[in-house]
Amino acid sequence: MMKRVSRLNIFCIFVFLVFASRSYPGDPKNDEITIVFPAQALSSAVRDILPIKLVPNDKISGDVWIDSVSDLKFEKNKVFCSISLRGKGVKYTFYMQKAPVIVEIGDVAIALSLQGTFRFEKAHNRLYVTPTIVGDDTGPEKGSPVELLMSVLAGVEYPVEIHKVEPIIAKLSGQKIRIEISLLDIFSDDNKLFFTVRPKTAKT
C-alpha cells in the first residue's frame, strides 16, 4: 500500500488473485471484465511480500520498512489498514535560510492506523496512493521526532507502478491463441478491490 518506491510487484499479486477469486463479466459490448479482489485475500497476498522498504522523499534518510499490514478494509476509493513501521538510523533534513538542519530521529518502531485514498492513471499504468494517519492514543508523542517523521510520510501521494500483464499463450484444438490484457481501471467499494481489464485475443 504505501510505497513509492519499493516498486511493489503488483503483477504478482494480480496473478495470485485472478486465480484465487471470482471474476465477473462486465458489459459485453465493451469487452471488459471486472475482477473482484476481497480484502482478506489481498491482505494474505500482501503479507507474503513483507517487509517492504520505503523511500519517502529526499528529506528522509536512513532505512524505513513496513513490517506488517493488518485490518485491511476498503470503501469507495478508500483503503484502511493498520501497519507496523520500523526505521533504522533515520534522519530528517530541512533548510533554514538555505542552511541544512538535520534532526536525528534514530531507530523507530511504531504501530499506526492509516486511511488512504487512491486513483489510477491509465496513461502511465500507475496507481497513486495518499495515506493519512488516523489519530489515536497510541500514536507518537506530540512534538516528538517520531511525530515529525510521521508527518513527512503521511499526506504524500505515492505512485505505485503496476507491471504490464504479459500476454497469455493458450492452445485450443491445436491452435495457439494469444491473449493480451489491458488494465483499464482500479477502484474499490464494499470491502473489495476491483480491477477492470480488457482481454484481446488473436491467433498466433
C-alpha positions, 0 to 999 in steps of 0.5 A, a space after each residue: 500500500 504505501 510505497 513509492 518506491 519499493 516498486 511493489 510487484 503488483 503483477 504478482 499479486 494480480 496473478 495470485 488473485 485472478 486465480 484465487 477469486 471470482 471474476 465477473 463479466 462486465 458489459 459485453 459490448 465493451 469487452 471488459 471484465 471486472 475482477 473482484 479482489 476481497 480484502 482478506 485475500 489481498 491482505 494474505 497476498 500482501 503479507 507474503 511480500 513483507 517487509 517492504 522498504 520505503 523511500 519517502 522523499 529526499 528529506 528522509 534518510 536512513 532505512 524505513 520498512 513496513 513490517 506488517 499490514 493488518 485490518 485491511 478494509 476498503 470503501 469507495 476509493 478508500 483503503 484502511 489498514 493498520 501497519 507496523 513501521 520500523 526505521 533504522 538510523 533515520 534522519 530528517 533534513 530541512 533548510 533554514 535560510 538555505 542552511 541544512 538542519 538535520 534532526 536525528 530521529 534514530 531507530 523507530 518502531 511504531 504501530 499506526 492506523 492509516 486511511 488512504 485514498 487512491 486513483 489510477 492513471 491509465 496513461 502511465 499504468 500507475 496507481 497513486 496512493 495518499 495515506 493519512 494517519 488516523 489519530 489515536 492514543 497510541 500514536 507518537 508523542 506530540 512534538 516528538 521526532 517520531 511525530 515529525 517523521 510521521 508527518 513527512 510520510 503521511 499526506 504524500 501521494 505515492 505512485 505505485 507502478 503496476 507491471 504490464 500483464 504479459 500476454 497469455 499463450 493458450 492452445 485450443 484444438 491445436 491452435 495457439 491463441 494469444 491473449 493480451 490484457 489491458 488494465 483499464 481501471 482500479 477502484 474499490 467499494 464494499 470491502 473489495 478491490 476491483 480491477 477492470 481489464 480488457 482481454 484481446 485475443 488473436 491467433 498466433 
